[in-house]
Amino acid sequence: MSKKKVVLFSRAACTYCGPVKESLQQLEAEGGVAIEYIDTDTPTGREQAVFLNVRSVPTVMNDTGDRKVGETTLNEFRKWLGVYA
């Protein structure tokens, strides 16, 4: 199985970012995804979010540019990314 690449935009004061990150890390541990983390609390992270028109966190973007915004479960990520254990 080839790994899907995803980008997670998050920040420290985000209620749903932790659970979303944990779900993605589970998929990463299973070998299904490679994650790039963007911290929107940093100047570089904010710049990237503005450039990609990310307006809220958590936002997860896949390699085709599709996005999931807000709280998303592990099973929802599996279906969206087509990655199953």
N, C-alpha and C positions, 0 to 999 in steps of 0.2 A: 504494500500500500504506500502510495506517495503521500508525503505530508502536505497538508493544506497550510498556506500561510495566512495568518490573521494579525491584525493590528488592534491592540486594546488601548483606547484613550481613556484615562482615568485620572483621579486626583485623590489626595488624602482625605478630604472632607466629604467624600461621596458614600452615601449609605449602601448603594447597590454594587459599587465597584468591587468590593471584597468577594462577595458570592460569585460574581461573574468571573473574576480572576481565578477563583478556585475551580470553577467548572472548566475553564479553558486549560488550567494546569492539569486537570484530570485527563483531558483529551491529549495533552502534550505527553504525559506520562505513558499513555497507551500507544504513543507513536503516531497519533493521527494529525497533530497540528504543530506548527512552529509559530511561536508567539513573539511579536515585537511589542514592547510596552512603551507607551507615550504618556508621560506625566504632564498633564496640562497645567500643573502648578509652576512649572519651570518656563523660562522665557522661550526656549527652543520648542517645548511641547505646545505652548500656546500658539507659537508661530506655525507649527505644523497643523494644528487644529484649524486655525483660521484659513490656511492655504487649502485644506481639504474640506472646508465648510462643515466642520464638526461643531455642533452648537450645544451639545449636552453630553454628560458622561453618566454611566459608561456607554461608550460607542465601540462596537467591534466591527471592523471592516475586513472583508475577505479579499482574496487576490483578484477578484473581478470588480471590486469597488462597491459591492452590495454591503448593506449595513444592518446591524441589529442595534437598537438604541434602548437603553433601560435594562431592567432586570430580565434576564434570560436564563432558563434552566439548562442543565446539562443535556437533557433529552432534546430540548429545542435546538441547541447548538449541533447535536449529532445530526438531526434531520436537516437543518439549514446547510451544514457543511458536507453532508453525505459521509460522515465518519462514524463507523460503528465498531464497538469492541469485539 
